[in-house]
Amino acid sequence: MNFAREARKLADFISDLEDDFILYSYENDYNYTHIGALLTNIILQAGLNYNTVVKPRVEKVLLQYPNHNTTSKFQELINSDGLENIINWKHHTKLNRMYDFVDFLMGNNINTCFDLKEYLLSYENQKEVLNLEGIGPKTVDYLLKLLNFDVVAVDRHIYNFVEMAEVEIKGYDYTKKTVEYAADFLDIPRKVLDYSIWSYMSNKDFTKSNKESQLMLEF
């Protein structure tokens, strides 16, 4: 298959970067046992800065509502306090996606993060999640990664990195398989390569932004 050849090329590119590319041991910021914090993360992450926008809201849910960690208890909290106040968010699109996800969990008797992980062991169940409004393959893979499945969730950083390596890009699934096979060639966990690419490209973005800011100040 072509993606296997491209994966080998990507693995060689990473090896040639040597000390410029650091392999980070992937560890979730949180050991997810709080369904509300988990949903806050996966619903908000798309298109937003993780460190400045998503992470503070996840931490707020964990710190202020530690006992509302199951789906049923989190739904009670939503009914009493209002979701927009719980996660400090007003735009209806992401709020509606979160409401829909809570309803989905309740409808499938998924009350804990462990229940959700068990449910997602089935590929057919993963496809059921994709039927939710606004939930795409990247969000499902990101959810799997947070629940400690060994997967790659392809975002703009991975697309840009793969393009930088002059590796062929043919959509989400093809790119995902290419990066996952590259991790296999490098003999490292797939989620480690995912996080290492994210860190590498995030740092490049930060450096670029810094330089642009300095130029704006100079001129």
GIHUZI-V969304 format. One record per pair of residues at least 12 apart in sequence whose C-alpha atoms are under 6 Angstrom apart, sorted by the first residue. I is the first residue (numbers start at 1). J is the second residue. D is the distance in Angstrom with one decimal. If there is no record, write none. Layout:
i | j | d
I | J | D
I | J | D
This chain:
i | j | d
3 | 178 | 5.1
6 | 167 | 5.9
7 | 178 | 4.7
7 | 181 | 5.6
7 | 182 | 4.5
8 | 182 | 5.9
11 | 182 | 4.9
23 | 196 | 5.3
24 | 196 | 5.5
25 | 192 | 5.8
26 | 192 | 5.0
33 | 113 | 5.5
34 | 69 | 4.2
35 | 69 | 5.5
35 | 70 | 5.5
35 | 113 | 5.7
37 | 58 | 5.1
37 | 61 | 5.7
40 | 58 | 6.0
57 | 87 | 5.6
70 | 111 | 5.3
70 | 112 | 5.1
71 | 111 | 4.7
138 | 153 | 5.3
138 | 154 | 6.0
141 | 153 | 5.0
150 | 190 | 5.7
150 | 191 | 5.4
151 | 190 | 5.6
151 | 191 | 5.4
152 | 191 | 5.7
152 | 194 | 5.5
157 | 198 | 5.8
157 | 201 | 5.8
